[in-house]
Amino acid sequence: MELAKLSRKGQVSIPKRLLKALGLEGEAYFLVELSPEGAIVLRPAGVYPVEIYSQARIREFLEQDQLTQEERERLAKALGER
């Protein structure tokens, strides 16, 4: 068991040994919840960037979303069509 300190700003430092055991370094995000027993539970969270697509980018996707003739023939064959 490790000891952690709560700062006046509400920040908690997680002991380095525990971070290393979790494979965490640098900045990281955690999901935080309160258990029915009153424990604070931290779970590492994955945070991924979100891209907002412009109309031009959407057009690029649609232009690239085309089957070649060879791909159409392979698909038809796989589906049992002629």
Order of alpha helices (4+ residues) and beta strands (2+ residues): alpha-beta-beta-alpha-alpha
